[in-house]
């Protein structure tokens, strides 16, 4: 990017901050060096400059004052109270925490935004020091990855209150489908990102996993048209699936001695199986949902045998038979 | 939408607007110190200062609103008028910090929870309206495992002591015993990890705290080798090695979650919601377990020997059911 352009934009900011009155485009052209002579060329360049300032977060006010030199013609100014970061004072312990927070984002847009914020806070006088020793501050260093391709577009949509549309491939579906969503929020659990919102196609609250979005997330309406209903807790919606889970039930299982270490960590009444089952233990495991628990036990293959209840036992046998058949030569 | 080109120019403009208040708030700053704070070279910084010094308004009367000097390598700003304060935080900037701070706040047994709450409150005030949307993004930090373990590990790190772990390895479904010299605690992909020098592997390893079945602090000083590099976790936790075995699985629509849950070398749509994925792994035992768990929703395509192992294991299990 050219030095001349940076210089012109800097002049423009200083000029619009210094004025109390609205300055017309013509007044700006006379005050700020670097604009071309031709009316059309100036207009195009000025439009781009305004866009760039907005992009940077500069609050550009558009209006007119009758008493001003421009009469009722539209003018521009930057109100200092809207431009300036309010005073902020942080103690050394607070600044250290802030420095750590700025390093939480691992990649991409959010990491850049965090560094940008830190730069402004340093400019405001905050001393974050060099890399604080995380062990001394919180004892644990959290890292959050927002590298999901769909994340930036969804975050912008949530930020701007804009509906979006995307192609979605749900688990268990034979084809993807175009979905239309009013996004309310984006949440992450166990390193996986989900978007929560009002699904226009299904006319209800829905949760989508970002990794199952195919291709681009594109705007599907103007900004400011999504309203998050009062009292909505996006985290609660995303993680309380509300699926009915059965009551806890005991399962009696046999576990090969020395194996099946995972379930043993929460097994009850572990004892030698006895009569003809040398090298086996018998134990009680608690489960709620046969459809989830049977695959979990099936993965241990010949190291686990379910004795009871019959529905669980049958479900495991069916899965083992299916695995045998599907992997057939 | 921002294009890379205008991001570069607004990036520099943003830096120029921050540079002036940065100096003003410190009265005088050495060129080298300012360059380091902004992550640029001294030459770039001097160029920035010259550019600021050149700011000129021509109408109604010509004048130069910014007066600064960097004589003797010390920057001072005598006059900065309207850009003496930094620009307000953008929504993205306020959100990035607030979400990160709230993520930190979830870590159990935080040393300085008080400072954290104060920073959040001050930042919310300073950011104003820009802070509100940050509440619509949340990062849940879980997988801490036993909180007592976390506290013990923290103490061991502070005291520089070696620990003994009984560590569960789900891929092999076995408990392993090892001595580890702890380096740091990390939260990556939503789970808490101990990073340390594993004396058994003689390498830096990450241990998920919720898989630590037993933990003892040893009466031995931790000895992390000088050349032990902390793992670069920013590229993801999974590191395939060229020596790893390649496994190809075909997944039914119900088995597509495998592509989300495991790092795949390639993912190919086969139509009708079916996927073909290629995984690389140093140890195929967990893939065998995965195939048994998937049952009809997943098929081992290659290697054929692994498919045979899955069949054999299923047959061995079914034979046991014949007897009870």
Interface residues (C-beta under 8 A of the other chain):
Chain A: X1 X2 X3 X5 X6 X7 X9 X10 X11 X13 X14 X15 X17 X18 X27 X30 X31 X32 X33 X52 X55 X56 X57 X58 X59 X80 X82 X83 X84 X85 X86 X87 X88 X89 X90 X91 X93 X94 X96 X97 X98 X100 X101 X102 X104 X105 X106 X107 X109 X110 X111 X113 X114 X116 X117 X118 X119 X120 X121 X122 X123 X124 X125 X134 X135 X136 X137 X138 X139 X140 X141 X142 X143 X144 X145 X155 X158 X159 X169 X171 X172 X173 X174 X175 X184 X185 X186 X187 X188 X189 X190 X191 X192 X209 X211 X212 X228 X234 X235 X239 X254 X259 X260 X261 X262 X265 X295 X296 X298 X299 X300 X301 X302 X303 X304 X305 X307 X313 X317 X318 X319 X320 X321 X322 X323 X324 X325 X326 X327 X328 X329
Chain B: X2 X5 X6 X8 X9 X10 X12 X13 X14 X15 X16 X17 X18 X19 X20 X21 X22 X25 X26 X37 X38 X51 X52 X54 X55 X56 X57 X58 X59 X60 X65 X66 X81 X82 X83 X85 X86 X87 X88 X89 X90 X91 X92 X93 X94 X95 X96 X97 X99 X100 X101 X103 X104 X107 X109 X110 X111 X112 X115 X116 X118 X119 X122 X123 X125 X126 X128 X133 X136 X137 X138 X139 X140 X141 X142 X143 X150 X154 X157 X158 X168 X170 X173 X174 X175 X184 X185 X186 X187 X188 X189 X190 X191 X192 X213 X233 X234 X236 X253 X254 X256 X257 X259 X260 X272 X273 X274 X288 X289 X290 X291 X292 X293 X294 X295 X296 X298 X299 X300 X304 X307 X308 X310 X311 X313 X314 X315 X316 X317 X318 X319 X320 X321 X324
